[in-house]
Amino acid sequence: MTDSTHRAPGLRDAADPPAFDTGRLELWMAEHIAGFAGPITVDQFAGGQSNPTYLVESPGRRYVLRRKPPGRLLPSAHAVDREFRVIVALADTDVPVAHGYAGRLQ
């Protein structure tokens, strides 16, 4: 987590511990993102409660992680995978979108 005295507005500490394994995330990022170097810190955006959204910071870059909430979900609900497909589809167009790194942790 980031020191709360230096946190940007709109962020809060991710659950302690976060709802996911940050060590596993860091290992995945090292394997799948060119030029990535840890360690990472994770804060959660204050909004986005239906799909929790996190700021993941490494010494050299900032990333945004969106995920489905934990628990049982309706099949069509919380379609972050659909959001990812749209971002990737728009990547080579004039529409400004973030770079999509992966649609799912494996």
PDB file as gemmi writes it, atoms N, CA and C in Angstrom:
CRYST1    1.000    1.000    1.000  90.00  90.00  90.00 P 1                      
ATOM      1  N   MET A   1       0.830  -1.176   0.000  1.00  0.00           N  
ATOM      2  CA  MET A   1       0.000   0.000   0.000  1.00  0.00           C  
ATOM      3  C   MET A   1       0.878   1.243   0.000  1.00  0.00           C  
ATOM      4  N   THR A   2       0.298   2.311  -0.438  1.00  0.00           N  
ATOM      5  CA  THR A   2       0.997   3.580  -0.474  1.00  0.00           C  
ATOM      6  C   THR A   2       0.783   4.313   0.838  1.00  0.00           C  
ATOM      7  N   ASP A   3       1.764   5.066   1.289  1.00  0.00           N  
ATOM      8  CA  ASP A   3       1.635   5.898   2.474  1.00  0.00           C  
ATOM      9  C   ASP A   3       0.477   6.861   2.253  1.00  0.00           C  
ATOM     10  N   SER A   4      -0.537   6.850   3.129  1.00  0.00           N  
ATOM     11  CA  SER A   4      -1.748   7.642   2.919  1.00  0.00           C  
ATOM     12  C   SER A   4      -1.473   9.143   2.918  1.00  0.00           C  
ATOM     13  N   THR A   5      -0.364   9.591   3.480  1.00  0.00           N  
ATOM     14  CA  THR A   5      -0.053  11.020   3.459  1.00  0.00           C  
ATOM     15  C   THR A   5       0.402  11.472   2.077  1.00  0.00           C  
ATOM     16  N   HIS A   6       0.752  10.542   1.197  1.00  0.00           N  
ATOM     17  CA  HIS A   6       1.216  10.866  -0.154  1.00  0.00           C  
ATOM     18  C   HIS A   6       0.258  10.345  -1.224  1.00  0.00           C  
ATOM     19  N   ARG A   7      -0.934   9.952  -0.849  1.00  0.00           N  
ATOM     20  CA  ARG A   7      -1.885   9.362  -1.784  1.00  0.00           C  
ATOM     21  C   ARG A   7      -2.626  10.449  -2.544  1.00  0.00           C  
ATOM     22  N   ALA A   8      -2.832  10.227  -3.819  1.00  0.00           N  
ATOM     23  CA  ALA A   8      -3.593  11.158  -4.651  1.00  0.00           C  
ATOM     24  C   ALA A   8      -5.054  11.156  -4.222  1.00  0.00           C  
ATOM     25  N   PRO A   9      -5.757  12.278  -4.415  1.00  0.00           N  
ATOM     26  CA  PRO A   9      -7.182  12.312  -4.096  1.00  0.00           C  
ATOM     27  C   PRO A   9      -7.932  11.245  -4.883  1.00  0.00           C  
ATOM     28  N   GLY A  10      -8.954  10.675  -4.297  1.00  0.00           N  
ATOM     29  CA  GLY A  10      -9.758   9.664  -4.974  1.00  0.00           C  
ATOM     30  C   GLY A  10      -9.256   8.251  -4.789  1.00  0.00           C  
ATOM     31  N   LEU A  11      -8.172   8.084  -4.029  1.00  0.00           N  
ATOM     32  CA  LEU A  11      -7.639   6.751  -3.757  1.00  0.00           C  
ATOM     33  C   LEU A  11      -7.798   6.434  -2.284  1.00  0.00           C  
ATOM     34  N   ARG A  12      -7.866   5.154  -1.993  1.00  0.00           N  
ATOM     35  CA  ARG A  12      -7.874   4.698  -0.608  1.00  0.00           C  
ATOM     36  C   ARG A  12      -7.045   3.428  -0.547  1.00  0.00           C  
ATOM     37  N   ASP A  13      -6.642   3.052   0.660  1.00  0.00           N  
ATOM     38  CA  ASP A  13      -5.908   1.799   0.794  1.00  0.00           C  
ATOM     39  C   ASP A  13      -6.752   0.666   0.247  1.00  0.00           C  
ATOM     40  N   ALA A  14      -6.129  -0.240  -0.491  1.00  0.00           N  
ATOM     41  CA  ALA A  14      -6.812  -1.466  -0.862  1.00  0.00           C  
ATOM     42  C   ALA A  14      -7.053  -2.228   0.434  1.00  0.00           C  
ATOM     43  N   ALA A  15      -8.013  -3.121   0.426  1.00  0.00           N  
ATOM     44  CA  ALA A  15      -8.283  -3.906   1.624  1.00  0.00           C  
ATOM     45  C   ALA A  15      -6.973  -4.472   2.156  1.00  0.00           C  
ATOM     46  N   ASP A  16      -6.870  -4.614   3.438  1.00  0.00           N  
ATOM     47  CA  ASP A  16      -5.630  -5.081   4.040  1.00  0.00           C  
ATOM     48  C   ASP A  16      -5.865  -6.451   4.648  1.00  0.00           C  
ATOM     49  N   PRO A  17      -5.464  -7.531   4.001  1.00  0.00           N  
ATOM     50  CA  PRO A  17      -4.765  -7.564   2.721  1.00  0.00           C  
ATOM     51  C   PRO A  17      -5.741  -7.331   1.573  1.00  0.00           C  
ATOM     52  N   PRO A  18      -5.225  -6.938   0.380  1.00  0.00           N  
ATOM     53  CA  PRO A  18      -6.104  -6.748  -0.770  1.00  0.00           C  
ATOM     54  C   PRO A  18      -6.877  -8.025  -1.084  1.00  0.00           C  
ATOM     55  N   ALA A  19      -7.938  -7.886  -1.853  1.00  0.00           N  
ATOM     56  CA  ALA A  19      -8.790  -9.023  -2.200  1.00  0.00           C  
ATOM     57  C   ALA A  19      -8.120  -9.948  -3.217  1.00  0.00           C  
ATOM     58  N   PHE A  20      -6.848  -9.721  -3.501  1.00  0.00           N  
ATOM     59  CA  PHE A  20      -6.096 -10.574  -4.414  1.00  0.00           C  
ATOM     60  C   PHE A  20      -4.652 -10.610  -3.937  1.00  0.00           C  
ATOM     61  N   ASP A  21      -3.906 -11.559  -4.457  1.00  0.00           N  
ATOM     62  CA  ASP A  21      -2.516 -11.781  -4.064  1.00  0.00           C  
ATOM     63  C   ASP A  21      -1.604 -10.828  -4.849  1.00  0.00           C  
ATOM     64  N   THR A  22      -1.118  -9.772  -4.196  1.00  0.00           N  
ATOM     65  CA  THR A  22      -0.282  -8.788  -4.889  1.00  0.00           C  
ATOM     66  C   THR A  22       1.061  -9.386  -5.309  1.00  0.00           C  
ATOM     67  N   GLY A  23       1.564 -10.341  -4.568  1.00  0.00           N  
ATOM     68  CA  GLY A  23       2.808 -11.014  -4.964  1.00  0.00           C  
ATOM     69  C   GLY A  23       2.635 -11.770  -6.266  1.00  0.00           C  
ATOM     70  N   ARG A  24       1.514 -12.456  -6.410  1.00  0.00           N  
ATOM     71  CA  ARG A  24       1.217 -13.180  -7.649  1.00  0.00           C  
ATOM     72  C   ARG A  24       1.044 -12.196  -8.799  1.00  0.00           C  
ATOM     73  N   LEU A  25       0.373 -11.074  -8.539  1.00  0.00           N  
ATOM     74  CA  LEU A  25       0.212 -10.042  -9.573  1.00  0.00           C  
ATOM     75  C   LEU A  25       1.571  -9.530 -10.029  1.00  0.00           C  
ATOM     76  N   GLU A  26       2.453  -9.252  -9.084  1.00  0.00           N  
ATOM     77  CA  GLU A  26       3.786  -8.750  -9.440  1.00  0.00           C  
ATOM     78  C   GLU A  26       4.558  -9.761 -10.278  1.00  0.00           C  
ATOM     79  N   LEU A  27       4.480 -11.030  -9.929  1.00  0.00           N  
ATOM     80  CA  LEU A  27       5.152 -12.068 -10.720  1.00  0.00           C  
ATOM     81  C   LEU A  27       4.567 -12.128 -12.134  1.00  0.00           C  
ATOM     82  N   TRP A  28       3.238 -12.062 -12.238  1.00  0.00           N  
ATOM     83  CA  TRP A  28       2.594 -12.095 -13.545  1.00  0.00           C  
ATOM     84  C   TRP A  28       3.044 -10.902 -14.386  1.00  0.00           C  
ATOM     85  N   MET A  29       3.063  -9.721 -13.775  1.00  0.00           N  
ATOM     86  CA  MET A  29       3.473  -8.519 -14.506  1.00  0.00           C  
ATOM     87  C   MET A  29       4.909  -8.659 -15.001  1.00  0.00           C  
ATOM     88  N   ALA A  30       5.785  -9.206 -14.193  1.00  0.00           N  
ATOM     89  CA  ALA A  30       7.180  -9.395 -14.590  1.00  0.00           C  
ATOM     90  C   ALA A  30       7.287 -10.330 -15.795  1.00  0.00           C  
ATOM     91  N   GLU A  31       6.420 -11.335 -15.872  1.00  0.00           N  
ATOM     92  CA  GLU A  31       6.447 -12.290 -16.978  1.00  0.00           C  
ATOM     93  C   GLU A  31       5.798 -11.758 -18.249  1.00  0.00           C  
ATOM     94  N   HIS A  32       4.800 -10.871 -18.123  1.00  0.00           N  
ATOM     95  CA  HIS A  32       3.962 -10.515 -19.269  1.00  0.00           C  
ATOM     96  C   HIS A  32       4.050  -9.062 -19.734  1.00  0.00           C  
ATOM     97  N   ILE A  33       4.707  -8.204 -18.999  1.00  0.00           N  
ATOM     98  CA  ILE A  33       4.764  -6.798 -19.389  1.00  0.00           C  
ATOM     99  C   ILE A  33       6.219  -6.418 -19.641  1.00  0.00           C  
ATOM    100  N   ALA A  34       6.504  -6.129 -20.897  1.00  0.00           N  
ATOM    101  CA  ALA A  34       7.881  -5.769 -21.284  1.00  0.00           C  
ATOM    102  C   ALA A  34       8.341  -4.548 -20.502  1.00  0.00           C  
ATOM    103  N   GLY A  35       9.527  -4.623 -19.945  1.00  0.00           N  
ATOM    104  CA  GLY A  35      10.114  -3.506 -19.215  1.00  0.00           C  
ATOM    105  C   GLY A  35       9.614  -3.344 -17.794  1.00  0.00           C  
ATOM    106  N   PHE A  36       8.718  -4.208 -17.336  1.00  0.00           N  
ATOM    107  CA  PHE A  36       8.210  -4.087 -15.969  1.00  0.00           C  
ATOM    108  C   PHE A  36       9.296  -4.417 -14.962  1.00  0.00           C  
ATOM    109  N   ALA A  37       9.340  -3.647 -13.893  1.00  0.00           N  
ATOM    110  CA  ALA A  37      10.213  -3.934 -12.759  1.00  0.00           C  
ATOM    111  C   ALA A  37       9.467  -3.539 -11.490  1.00  0.00           C  
ATOM    112  N   GLY A  38       9.431  -4.448 -10.525  1.00  0.00           N  
ATOM    113  CA  GLY A  38       8.786  -4.174  -9.245  1.00  0.00           C  
ATOM    114  C   GLY A  38       9.738  -3.470  -8.316  1.00  0.00           C  
ATOM    115  N   PRO A  39       9.353  -3.318  -7.093  1.00  0.00           N  
ATOM    116  CA  PRO A  39       8.135  -3.813  -6.458  1.00  0.00           C  
ATOM    117  C   PRO A  39       6.936  -2.927  -6.791  1.00  0.00           C  
ATOM    118  N   ILE A  40       5.730  -3.437  -6.442  1.00  0.00           N  
ATOM    119  CA  ILE A  40       4.521  -2.673  -6.684  1.00  0.00           C  
ATOM    120  C   ILE A  40       3.873  -2.256  -5.366  1.00  0.00           C  
ATOM    121  N   THR A  41       3.105  -1.176  -5.453  1.00  0.00           N  
ATOM    122  CA  THR A  41       2.191  -0.795  -4.387  1.00  0.00           C  
ATOM    123  C   THR A  41       0.806  -0.759  -5.006  1.00  0.00           C  
ATOM    124  N   VAL A  42      -0.210  -0.999  -4.179  1.00  0.00           N  
ATOM    125  CA  VAL A  42      -1.577  -1.070  -4.679  1.00  0.00           C  
ATOM    126  C   VAL A  42      -2.479  -0.213  -3.814  1.00  0.00           C  
ATOM    127  N   ASP A  43      -3.219   0.703  -4.451  1.00  0.00           N  
ATOM    128  CA  ASP A  43      -4.267   1.481  -3.799  1.00  0.00           C  
ATOM    129  C   ASP A  43      -5.537   1.264  -4.590  1.00  0.00           C  
ATOM    130  N   GLN A  44      -6.674   1.425  -3.934  1.00  0.00           N  
ATOM    131  CA  GLN A  44      -7.951   1.241  -4.604  1.00  0.00           C  
ATOM    132  C   GLN A  44      -8.592   2.597  -4.865  1.00  0.00           C  
ATOM    133  N   PHE A  45      -9.151   2.770  -6.078  1.00  0.00           N  
ATOM    134  CA  PHE A  45      -9.896   3.987  -6.362  1.00  0.00           C  
ATOM    135  C   PHE A  45     -11.148   3.991  -5.499  1.00  0.00           C  
ATOM    136  N   ALA A  46     -11.529   5.154  -5.006  1.00  0.00           N  
ATOM    137  CA  ALA A  46     -12.666   5.256  -4.092  1.00  0.00           C  
ATOM    138  C   ALA A  46     -13.974   4.871  -4.766  1.00  0.00           C  
ATOM    139  N   GLY A  47     -14.138   5.139  -6.058  1.00  0.00           N  
ATOM    140  CA  GLY A  47     -15.358   4.755  -6.773  1.00  0.00           C  
ATOM    141  C   GLY A  47     -15.212   3.372  -7.360  1.00  0.00           C  
ATOM    142  N   GLY A  48     -16.082   3.035  -8.276  1.00  0.00           N  
ATOM    143  CA  GLY A  48     -15.976   1.750  -8.971  1.00  0.00           C  
ATOM    144  C   GLY A  48     -16.297   0.560  -8.101  1.00  0.00           C  
ATOM    145  N   GLN A  49     -17.307   0.689  -7.254  1.00  0.00           N  
ATOM    146  CA  GLN A  49     -17.610  -0.401  -6.337  1.00  0.00           C  
ATOM    147  C   GLN A  49     -18.162  -1.636  -7.038  1.00  0.00           C  
ATOM    148  N   SER A  50     -18.847  -1.462  -8.180  1.00  0.00           N  
ATOM    149  CA  SER A  50     -19.369  -2.642  -8.855  1.00  0.00           C  
ATOM    150  C   SER A  50     -18.243  -3.455  -9.489  1.00  0.00           C  
ATOM    151  N   ASN A  51     -17.193  -2.787  -9.942  1.00  0.00           N  
ATOM    152  CA  ASN A  51     -15.980  -3.440 -10.441  1.00  0.00           C  
ATOM    153  C   ASN A  51     -14.800  -2.749  -9.765  1.00  0.00           C  
ATOM    154  N   PRO A  52     -14.282  -3.326  -8.691  1.00  0.00           N  
ATOM    155  CA  PRO A  52     -13.177  -2.678  -7.987  1.00  0.00           C  
ATOM    156  C   PRO A  52     -12.029  -2.333  -8.942  1.00  0.00           C  
ATOM    157  N   THR A  53     -11.492  -1.124  -8.775  1.00  0.00           N  
ATOM    158  CA  THR A  53     -10.461  -0.600  -9.654  1.00  0.00           C  
ATOM    159  C   THR A  53      -9.282  -0.150  -8.804  1.00  0.00           C  
ATOM    160  N   TYR A  54      -8.083  -0.550  -9.201  1.00  0.00           N  
ATOM    161  CA  TYR A  54      -6.884  -0.335  -8.395  1.00  0.00           C  
ATOM    162  C   TYR A  54      -5.821   0.422  -9.187  1.00  0.00           C  
ATOM    163  N   LEU A  55      -5.078   1.257  -8.493  1.00  0.00           N  
ATOM    164  CA  LEU A  55      -3.877   1.876  -9.038  1.00  0.00           C  
ATOM    165  C   LEU A  55      -2.711   1.014  -8.589  1.00  0.00           C  
ATOM    166  N   VAL A  56      -1.992   0.465  -9.550  1.00  0.00           N  
ATOM    167  CA  VAL A  56      -0.813  -0.371  -9.275  1.00  0.00           C  
ATOM    168  C   VAL A  56       0.394   0.447  -9.717  1.00  0.00           C  
ATOM    169  N   GLU A  57       1.282   0.743  -8.779  1.00  0.00           N  
ATOM    170  CA  GLU A  57       2.458   1.559  -9.099  1.00  0.00           C  
ATOM    171  C   GLU A  57       3.733   0.753  -8.894  1.00  0.00           C  
ATOM    172  N   SER A  58       4.602   0.873  -9.876  1.00  0.00           N  
ATOM    173  CA  SER A  58       5.949   0.319  -9.771  1.00  0.00           C  
ATOM    174  C   SER A  58       6.895   1.511  -9.788  1.00  0.00           C  
ATOM    175  N   PRO A  59       8.177   1.311  -9.566  1.00  0.00           N  
ATOM    176  CA  PRO A  59       9.087   2.450  -9.597  1.00  0.00           C  
ATOM    177  C   PRO A  59       9.069   3.220 -10.923  1.00  0.00           C  
ATOM    178  N   GLY A  60       8.752   2.561 -12.027  1.00  0.00           N  
ATOM    179  CA  GLY A  60       8.833   3.227 -13.317  1.00  0.00           C  
ATOM    180  C   GLY A  60       7.518   3.542 -14.004  1.00  0.00           C  
ATOM    181  N   ARG A  61       6.404   2.925 -13.576  1.00  0.00           N  
ATOM    182  CA  ARG A  61       5.139   3.087 -14.294  1.00  0.00           C  
ATOM    183  C   ARG A  61       3.962   3.001 -13.341  1.00  0.00           C  
ATOM    184  N   ARG A  62       2.835   3.467 -13.868  1.00  0.00           N  
ATOM    185  CA  ARG A  62       1.557   3.333 -13.149  1.00  0.00           C  
ATOM    186  C   ARG A  62       0.609   2.543 -14.041  1.00  0.00           C  
ATOM    187  N   TYR A  63      -0.155   1.658 -13.442  1.00  0.00           N  
ATOM    188  CA  TYR A  63      -1.096   0.804 -14.152  1.00  0.00           C  
ATOM    189  C   TYR A  63      -2.442   0.873 -13.444  1.00  0.00           C  
ATOM    190  N   VAL A  64      -3.504   0.560 -14.175  1.00  0.00           N  
ATOM    191  CA  VAL A  64      -4.832   0.456 -13.582  1.00  0.00           C  
ATOM    192  C   VAL A  64      -5.283  -0.986 -13.743  1.00  0.00           C  
ATOM    193  N   LEU A  65      -5.755  -1.559 -12.657  1.00  0.00           N  
ATOM    194  CA  LEU A  65      -6.263  -2.928 -12.650  1.00  0.00           C  
ATOM    195  C   LEU A  65      -7.739  -2.884 -12.322  1.00  0.00           C  
ATOM    196  N   ARG A  66      -8.554  -3.462 -13.213  1.00  0.00           N  
ATOM    197  CA  ARG A  66      -9.989  -3.598 -12.942  1.00  0.00           C  
ATOM    198  C   ARG A  66     -10.268  -5.075 -12.810  1.00  0.00           C  
ATOM    199  N   ARG A  67     -11.152  -5.404 -11.882  1.00  0.00           N  
ATOM    200  CA  ARG A  67     -11.477  -6.817 -11.690  1.00  0.00           C  
ATOM    201  C   ARG A  67     -12.929  -6.957 -11.300  1.00  0.00           C  
ATOM    202  N   LYS A  68     -13.435  -8.145 -11.484  1.00  0.00           N  
ATOM    203  CA  LYS A  68     -14.779  -8.445 -11.014  1.00  0.00           C  
ATOM    204  C   LYS A  68     -14.736  -8.512  -9.500  1.00  0.00           C  
ATOM    205  N   PRO A  69     -15.840  -8.182  -8.842  1.00  0.00           N  
ATOM    206  CA  PRO A  69     -15.856  -8.325  -7.389  1.00  0.00           C  
ATOM    207  C   PRO A  69     -15.827  -9.809  -7.006  1.00  0.00           C  
ATOM    208  N   PRO A  70     -15.350 -10.116  -5.809  1.00  0.00           N  
ATOM    209  CA  PRO A  70     -15.320 -11.517  -5.394  1.00  0.00           C  
ATOM    210  C   PRO A  70     -16.741 -12.036  -5.177  1.00  0.00           C  
ATOM    211  N   GLY A  71     -16.890 -13.332  -5.226  1.00  0.00           N  
ATOM    212  CA  GLY A  71     -18.185 -13.956  -4.964  1.00  0.00           C  
ATOM    213  C   GLY A  71     -18.883 -14.404  -6.230  1.00  0.00           C  
ATOM    214  N   ARG A  72     -20.058 -14.971  -6.029  1.00  0.00           N  
ATOM    215  CA  ARG A  72     -20.850 -15.495  -7.149  1.00  0.00           C  
ATOM    216  C   ARG A  72     -21.517 -14.344  -7.894  1.00  0.00           C  
ATOM    217  N   LEU A  73     -21.431 -14.364  -9.229  1.00  0.00           N  
ATOM    218  CA  LEU A  73     -21.954 -13.287 -10.063  1.00  0.00           C  
ATOM    219  C   LEU A  73     -22.832 -13.843 -11.168  1.00  0.00           C  
ATOM    220  N   LEU A  74     -23.758 -13.026 -11.640  1.00  0.00           N  
ATOM    221  CA  LEU A  74     -24.530 -13.392 -12.820  1.00  0.00           C  
ATOM    222  C   LEU A  74     -23.589 -13.446 -14.012  1.00  0.00           C  
ATOM    223  N   PRO A  75     -23.827 -14.367 -14.958  1.00  0.00           N  
ATOM    224  CA  PRO A  75     -22.899 -14.523 -16.081  1.00  0.00           C  
ATOM    225  C   PRO A  75     -22.658 -13.243 -16.878  1.00  0.00           C  
ATOM    226  N   SER A  76     -23.664 -12.394 -17.027  1.00  0.00           N  
ATOM    227  CA  SER A  76     -23.491 -11.192 -17.849  1.00  0.00           C  
ATOM    228  C   SER A  76     -23.087  -9.963 -17.034  1.00  0.00           C  
ATOM    229  N   ALA A  77     -22.958 -10.107 -15.734  1.00  0.00           N  
ATOM    230  CA  ALA A  77     -22.645  -8.957 -14.880  1.00  0.00           C  
ATOM    231  C   ALA A  77     -21.136  -8.724 -14.788  1.00  0.00           C  
ATOM    232  N   HIS A  78     -20.766  -7.476 -14.523  1.00  0.00           N  
ATOM    233  CA  HIS A  78     -19.368  -7.118 -14.234  1.00  0.00           C  
ATOM    234  C   HIS A  78     -18.426  -7.547 -15.352  1.00  0.00           C  
ATOM    235  N   ALA A  79     -18.751  -7.171 -16.569  1.00  0.00           N  
ATOM    236  CA  ALA A  79     -18.057  -7.659 -17.763  1.00  0.00           C  
ATOM    237  C   ALA A  79     -16.747  -6.914 -18.016  1.00  0.00           C  
ATOM    238  N   VAL A  80     -15.794  -7.023 -17.095  1.00  0.00           N  
ATOM    239  CA  VAL A  80     -14.502  -6.383 -17.313  1.00  0.00           C  
ATOM    240  C   VAL A  80     -13.767  -7.024 -18.486  1.00  0.00           C  
ATOM    241  N   ASP A  81     -14.055  -8.289 -18.774  1.00  0.00           N  
ATOM    242  CA  ASP A  81     -13.451  -8.927 -19.944  1.00  0.00           C  
ATOM    243  C   ASP A  81     -13.962  -8.276 -21.228  1.00  0.00           C  
ATOM    244  N   ARG A  82     -15.229  -7.887 -21.255  1.00  0.00           N  
ATOM    245  CA  ARG A  82     -15.774  -7.179 -22.419  1.00  0.00           C  
ATOM    246  C   ARG A  82     -15.131  -5.793 -22.535  1.00  0.00           C  
ATOM    247  N   GLU A  83     -14.950  -5.101 -21.412  1.00  0.00           N  
ATOM    248  CA  GLU A  83     -14.267  -3.807 -21.428  1.00  0.00           C  
ATOM    249  C   GLU A  83     -12.874  -3.959 -22.039  1.00  0.00           C  
ATOM    250  N   PHE A  84     -12.168  -5.001 -21.642  1.00  0.00           N  
ATOM    251  CA  PHE A  84     -10.821  -5.236 -22.163  1.00  0.00           C  
ATOM    252  C   PHE A  84     -10.843  -5.453 -23.673  1.00  0.00           C  
ATOM    253  N   ARG A  85     -11.789  -6.255 -24.165  1.00  0.00           N  
ATOM    254  CA  ARG A  85     -11.882  -6.499 -25.612  1.00  0.00           C  
ATOM    255  C   ARG A  85     -12.134  -5.201 -26.374  1.00  0.00           C  
ATOM    256  N   VAL A  86     -12.949  -4.314 -25.817  1.00  0.00           N  
ATOM    257  CA  VAL A  86     -13.219  -3.028 -26.471  1.00  0.00           C  
ATOM    258  C   VAL A  86     -11.949  -2.172 -26.493  1.00  0.00           C  
ATOM    259  N   ILE A  87     -11.231  -2.122 -25.371  1.00  0.00           N  
ATOM    260  CA  ILE A  87      -9.980  -1.346 -25.316  1.00  0.00           C  
ATOM    261  C   ILE A  87      -8.991  -1.847 -26.360  1.00  0.00           C  
ATOM    262  N   VAL A  88      -8.840  -3.151 -26.456  1.00  0.00           N  
ATOM    263  CA  VAL A  88      -7.899  -3.727 -27.429  1.00  0.00           C  
ATOM    264  C   VAL A  88      -8.363  -3.443 -28.851  1.00  0.00           C  
ATOM    265  N   ALA A  89      -9.675  -3.540 -29.106  1.00  0.00           N  
ATOM    266  CA  ALA A  89     -10.202  -3.290 -30.445  1.00  0.00           C  
ATOM    267  C   ALA A  89      -9.992  -1.840 -30.871  1.00  0.00           C  
ATOM    268  N   LEU A  90     -10.004  -0.914 -29.919  1.00  0.00           N  
ATOM    269  CA  LEU A  90      -9.840   0.510 -30.231  1.00  0.00           C  
ATOM    270  C   LEU A  90      -8.380   0.957 -30.267  1.00  0.00           C  
ATOM    271  N   ALA A  91      -7.473   0.078 -29.905  1.00  0.00           N  
ATOM    272  CA  ALA A  91      -6.067   0.463 -29.745  1.00  0.00           C  
ATOM    273  C   ALA A  91      -5.449   1.077 -30.993  1.00  0.00           C  
ATOM    274  N   ASP A  92      -5.786   0.596 -32.164  1.00  0.00           N  
ATOM    275  CA  ASP A  92      -5.177   1.094 -33.401  1.00  0.00           C  
ATOM    276  C   ASP A  92      -6.086   2.066 -34.150  1.00  0.00           C  
ATOM    277  N   THR A  93      -6.964   2.739 -33.409  1.00  0.00           N  
ATOM    278  CA  THR A  93      -7.859   3.725 -34.005  1.00  0.00           C  
ATOM    279  C   THR A  93      -7.492   5.113 -33.476  1.00  0.00           C  
ATOM    280  N   ASP A  94      -8.247   6.109 -33.887  1.00  0.00           N  
ATOM    281  CA  ASP A  94      -8.033   7.470 -33.403  1.00  0.00           C  
ATOM    282  C   ASP A  94      -8.659   7.707 -32.029  1.00  0.00           C  
ATOM    283  N   VAL A  95      -9.353   6.725 -31.493  1.00  0.00           N  
ATOM    284  CA  VAL A  95      -9.976   6.854 -30.175  1.00  0.00           C  
ATOM    285  C   VAL A  95      -8.898   6.655 -29.107  1.00  0.00           C  
ATOM    286  N   PRO A  96      -8.714   7.626 -28.231  1.00  0.00           N  
ATOM    287  CA  PRO A  96      -7.685   7.462 -27.197  1.00  0.00           C  
ATOM    288  C   PRO A  96      -8.126   6.466 -26.118  1.00  0.00           C  
ATOM    289  N   VAL A  97      -7.382   5.400 -25.981  1.00  0.00           N  
ATOM    290  CA  VAL A  97      -7.644   4.406 -24.938  1.00  0.00           C  
ATOM    291  C   VAL A  97      -6.321   4.013 -24.288  1.00  0.00           C  
ATOM    292  N   ALA A  98      -6.428   3.492 -23.092  1.00  0.00           N  
ATOM    293  CA  ALA A  98      -5.249   2.981 -22.388  1.00  0.00           C  
ATOM    294  C   ALA A  98      -4.736   1.726 -23.088  1.00  0.00           C  
ATOM    295  N   HIS A  99      -3.487   1.398 -22.843  1.00  0.00           N  
ATOM    296  CA  HIS A  99      -2.937   0.144 -23.368  1.00  0.00           C  
ATOM    297  C   HIS A  99      -3.473  -1.007 -22.527  1.00  0.00           C  
ATOM    298  N   GLY A 100      -4.009  -2.022 -23.182  1.00  0.00           N  
ATOM    299  CA  GLY A 100      -4.478  -3.216 -22.468  1.00  0.00           C  
ATOM    300  C   GLY A 100      -3.384  -4.252 -22.413  1.00  0.00           C  
ATOM    301  N   TYR A 101      -3.046  -4.708 -21.220  1.00  0.00           N  
ATOM    302  CA  TYR A 101      -1.974  -5.692 -21.085  1.00  0.00           C  
ATOM    303  C   TYR A 101      -2.485  -7.118 -21.085  1.00  0.00           C  
ATOM    304  N   ALA A 102      -3.622  -7.358 -20.460  1.00  0.00           N  
ATOM    305  CA  ALA A 102      -4.152  -8.724 -20.424  1.00  0.00           C  
ATOM    306  C   ALA A 102      -5.595  -8.699 -19.969  1.00  0.00           C  
ATOM    307  N   GLY A 103      -6.349  -9.636 -20.482  1.00  0.00           N  
ATOM    308  CA  GLY A 103      -7.748  -9.730 -20.116  1.00  0.00           C  
ATOM    309  C   GLY A 103      -7.988 -10.554 -18.869  1.00  0.00           C  
ATOM    310  N   ARG A 104      -6.986 -11.295 -18.421  1.00  0.00           N  
ATOM    311  CA  ARG A 104      -7.189 -12.114 -17.228  1.00  0.00           C  
ATOM    312  C   ARG A 104      -5.848 -12.584 -16.683  1.00  0.00           C  
ATOM    313  N   LEU A 105      -5.787 -12.691 -15.375  1.00  0.00           N  
ATOM    314  CA  LEU A 105      -4.612 -13.299 -14.726  1.00  0.00           C  
ATOM    315  C   LEU A 105      -4.717 -14.791 -14.904  1.00  0.00           C  
ATOM    316  N   GLN A 106      -3.635 -15.432 -15.241  1.00  0.00           N  
ATOM    317  CA  GLN A 106      -3.698 -16.870 -15.466  1.00  0.00           C  
ATOM    318  C   GLN A 106      -2.937 -17.601 -14.414  1.00  0.00           C  
TER     319      GLN A 106                                                      
END                                                                             
